[in-house]
C-alpha cells in the first residue's frame, strides 16, 4: 500500500547503457532486466546473434564481450555497460565484402546447413583459436560442447575449426617472416 503523496514505482526500472558494439559506441535506455541478446537484436537490429533456447544450452547467442566469448542470453545489457561487444556482424575484416577467416573456413568446409547455430559456432571457434592457435580435434570438440547444432553432425564444423586454425597460423607465420 502506498503512503499518501508517494508515486507508484514503475514495474520495470529503466537504466542507461553505453556499449561499444562492433566498434561503434551505442547509448540507450533499456529496462533493467533486458538481456544483452535482446538489446543487440531488438534495440540495435543486429539479428545475426540468434536466440535458440534462452537457457544457455545452445550457444546460438554467443558474442565476444571485451574479447571473450560469452552467451549473451546470460548477460544483462546493464552488465555490458561500459564494455565492448563484438557480434558476428563485427567479424568482417577491413576489406570490403571479405569474410573473417573462421567464416571463410565454415564456407569452404560446408560447415552449415540451416545456419541457425552458425553465428554462435563461428564466435566460439574464434575464441578457441585465440586461446589455442593450433587446437587438436579433441580441443575443438571440447570448445564446441556448449554449442548445439541439430543439422550437421558436427564433422564439417570440426574440419572448419581446424582449417581456420591452420589459416590463422599461416597468416601469423607470414607476418613473422616479413
C-alpha positions in Angstrom: 0.0 0.0 0.0 1.3 3.4 -0.9 1.7 6.2 1.7 -0.1 9.4 1.0 1.7 11.5 -1.6 4.1 8.7 -2.8 4.1 7.8 -6.5 3.9 4.2 -7.5 7.2 2.6 -8.6 7.3 1.5 -12.2 7.3 -2.3 -12.6 10.3 -2.3 -14.9 13.0 0.2 -13.9 14.9 1.6 -16.9 18.7 2.1 -17.0 21.0 3.9 -19.3 23.6 1.7 -21.1 26.7 2.7 -23.1 28.1 -0.2 -25.0 30.6 -0.2 -27.9 29.2 -2.7 -30.4 31.3 -3.7 -33.3 33.5 -0.7 -32.8 30.6 1.8 -32.7 29.6 3.4 -29.3 25.9 2.9 -28.6 23.8 4.5 -26.0 20.2 3.5 -25.0 17.8 3.4 -22.1 16.5 -0.1 -21.6 14.5 -2.0 -18.9 17.0 -3.1 -16.3 16.2 -6.8 -17.0 17.0 -6.6 -20.7 19.3 -9.4 -21.8 22.3 -8.5 -24.0 21.0 -10.7 -26.8 17.7 -8.8 -26.8 19.5 -5.5 -26.7 21.5 -6.5 -29.8 18.6 -7.9 -31.7 15.7 -5.6 -30.7 17.4 -2.3 -30.0 20.3 -2.4 -32.4 18.7 -4.7 -35.1 21.8 -6.8 -35.2 20.0 -10.1 -35.9 23.0 -12.3 -36.6 23.1 -13.2 -32.9 20.4 -15.8 -32.5 18.1 -16.8 -29.6 17.9 -20.5 -29.6 17.0 -21.6 -26.1 17.1 -18.7 -23.6 18.6 -21.2 -21.1 22.4 -21.1 -22.0 22.4 -24.5 -23.5 22.6 -23.9 -27.3 25.2 -21.2 -27.8 23.4 -19.6 -30.7 23.7 -16.3 -28.9 27.5 -16.3 -28.5 29.2 -12.9 -28.8 32.6 -11.5 -27.6 32.4 -9.3 -24.5 35.7 -7.5 -24.2 37.2 -10.1 -26.5 35.9 -13.2 -24.5 33.2 -15.4 -25.9 30.0 -15.3 -23.8 26.4 -16.4 -24.2 24.6 -13.2 -24.5 21.4 -14.7 -23.1 23.2 -14.9 -19.7 24.4 -11.3 -19.6 22.2 -8.3 -18.9 22.7 -5.3 -21.2 23.3 -3.3 -18.0 26.2 -5.6 -17.1 27.8 -4.8 -20.5 27.6 -1.1 -19.8 31.0 0.5 -20.5 32.2 -2.7 -22.3 32.9 -3.7 -25.9 30.8 -6.3 -27.7 31.6 -7.9 -31.0 28.8 -9.8 -32.8 29.0 -12.0 -35.9 28.4 -8.8 -37.9 31.5 -7.3 -36.4 33.9 -10.1 -37.5 34.2 -8.8 -41.1 37.8 -7.8 -41.9 38.6 -4.4 -43.1 38.5 -5.3 -46.8 35.0 -4.7 -48.2 33.0 -7.8 -48.7 35.6 -10.2 -47.3 34.9 -12.9 -44.7 36.7 -13.4 -41.4 39.0 -16.5 -41.7 36.6 -18.6 -39.5 33.7 -17.6 -41.7 35.7 -18.5 -44.8 36.6 -21.9 -43.3 32.9 -22.6 -42.5 32.1 -21.8 -46.1 34.9 -23.8 -47.6 34.2 -26.9 -45.4 30.4 -26.7 -45.9 30.1 -26.5 -42.1 26.5 -25.3 -42.0 23.1 -26.5 -43.1 20.2 -24.4 -41.8 22.7 -21.9 -40.4 20.9 -21.1 -37.2 23.8 -22.2 -35.0 26.5 -20.9 -37.3 27.0 -17.4 -35.8 27.4 -18.9 -32.3 29.7 -21.6 -33.6 31.8 -19.1 -35.5 32.2 -16.9 -32.4 33.1 -20.0 -30.3 35.7 -21.1 -32.9 37.2 -17.5 -33.0 37.7 -17.7 -29.2 39.2 -21.2 -29.4 41.8 -20.2 -32.0 42.6 -17.1 -30.0 43.2 -19.3 -26.9 44.7 -22.2 -28.7 46.3 -21.2 -32.1 46.9 -24.9 -33.1 44.0 -26.8 -31.5 43.6 -30.6 -31.7 40.4 -32.2 -32.8 39.7 -33.0 -29.2 40.2 -29.4 -28.2 37.8 -28.3 -30.9 35.1 -30.7 -29.8 35.5 -29.6 -26.2 35.3 -25.9 -27.2 32.1 -26.5 -29.1 30.5 -28.6 -26.4 28.5 -25.5 -25.3 27.1 -25.0 -28.8 24.3 -27.2 -30.2 23.8 -28.0 -33.9 20.8 -30.1 -34.8 21.7 -30.4 -38.5 25.3 -31.1 -39.4 26.6 -33.9 -37.1 29.5 -31.5 -36.3 32.0 -33.2 -38.6 32.4 -30.3 -41.0 32.2 -27.8 -38.2 35.3 -29.5 -36.6 37.0 -29.6 -40.0 36.2 -25.8 -40.4 37.7 -25.0 -37.0 40.9 -26.9 -37.8 41.1 -25.3 -41.2 40.6 -21.8 -39.7 43.3 -22.5 -37.1 45.8 -23.6 -39.9 44.9 -20.4 -41.9 45.4 -18.2 -38.8 48.8 -19.9 -38.1 49.9 -19.5 -41.7 48.9 -15.8 -41.6 51.0 -15.4 -38.4 53.9 -17.2 -39.9 53.8 -14.9 -43.0 53.7 -11.9 -40.7 56.7 -13.1 -38.8 58.8 -13.9 -41.9 58.3 -10.4 -43.3 
